[in-house]
Amino acid sequence: MRSWYYPLASISSIILIWQMGVWISSAPSYILPAPVDVILSFIDNWQLILEHTIVTVTEVLLGLFFGISLGFITALYLETSKKAVLFLRPVLIFSQAIPVFALAPLLTLWLGYGIISKVVMAILIIYFPVTSSFYDGLTKTPRSFLDLAQTMGSTKSRILYYIKIPAAIPSLFTGIRLAAVYAPIGATIGEWVGSSQGLGYLMLLANGRVKIDLMFASLLTLGFISIGLYGIVSFILNKISSHY
Amino acid sequence: MKSTIPSLCINGHALFEDNILFNAKNMIIGSSQWTCLLGPSGSGKSTLLRLIAGLDTHVVFNGDIKASDNNMFNNRVAYMAQSDLLLPWLNVIDNIKVGSKLRGDKIDNNILDVIIENVGLVDHRQKYPSELSGGQRQRVALARTLMENKPIILLDEPFSALDAKTRLEMQDLVVMHLQDKTILLVTHDPSEATRLCHNIYLLNDNEIYSTKSLPPPFPKSINDRDAFSLQTQLLEEIRST
């Protein structure tokens, strides 16, 4: 049995059940559009969807880049200074205790309807998982590696660069995989709260105009982006980390 | 040449939670010789090695460890353990060079090539640790130790995880390449002690004391009668306490 058989089977079953649900309940298409309607809407509106997809993807990629970079730097800073841990940990925990979604209206207020408030939203969502997983990895270097480095007369900064960071790469990559999943969520929430572009905006617009088929088409596009992003990120990380 | 290879003298006792873990009186680790510390698992043998290497331990050591030339020796020690401590993200070459990288030293590629050839890793230069067998990995660890070129070498059961055939090969290889060094080998295996070591110390009942050993040359062949009878004596001595 090939590996793509099962996902294909499960997805086909869902579509089949969906179609049957539409037939049996005879729900009007403005409540529950049939899969066929969604595909047709996709074909009719592909240029519109593509336009908004580009915006959302840009937000997600910028959010990923800055969120991962900030998380990476913060974790390194925490590792090099005990005081930094005491100083920053309460802030980090508090920032997680308040739901980041609740900040979305504020971000829109402060940063406007443009792309920046969405990028910042994505950064906020990514930042903590990347920081905490990488920092966790940095503090869990096998004792024996550090002993070896010590008997070899190494310095702190060289141990960090040659031992601790490489040893923490798998943990960092766990954080980045999570970030790839969270970033589209962050960008979409930002778009929901206030925007004039992006797939989140298109979903709200279609919903308001009772074009539920278009809404579903946008939603599915968002899903494909997330899965595609996760797939690409995983592929790259697995290539890099095959020896870690 | 011999003046650069110091011997070590250990006097003192190690305390763990106010109990004596081991007590050493005038334990000499001779210059250019193999000295063995033989004792059961958990007796604190590795702790002594860590003390010599200047690594953190869970014990308090009251006493002193002196080099015969009265200089500091922490920076003249290389360490080879039961687990090979290869960094999984580096290939064979980079693992061998890791000491230079960690210190920021220049690497002498001629020496590197000679060492790789001597330990028989020429065909494995670019491989990663996960692609090597246990014996090959321990060869890389040996090459890394040789690359360090330190006068004092601490061996913490480096052969105990290997199968019988590989163990014998590795023992011969290590002895061949670690001549003219001050070696302390920690082991629980009497046959290893008798086969390889000029001097044997036993760690028994928290006491480290010198015991009988064989005259050179080393390593003894596996059917050496003297080695075999000494091995039996050592086993009986360990068992009697």
Interface residues (C-beta under 8 A of the other chain):
Chain A: S144 F145 D147 L148 A149 Q150 T151 M152 G153 S154 T155 R158 I159 Y162 I163 P166 A167 I169 H243 Y244
Chain B: R50 A53 G54 L55 N75 V77 A78 Y79 A81 S83 L85 L87 P88 W89 V98 G99 K101 L102 R103 G104 Y128 S130 E148
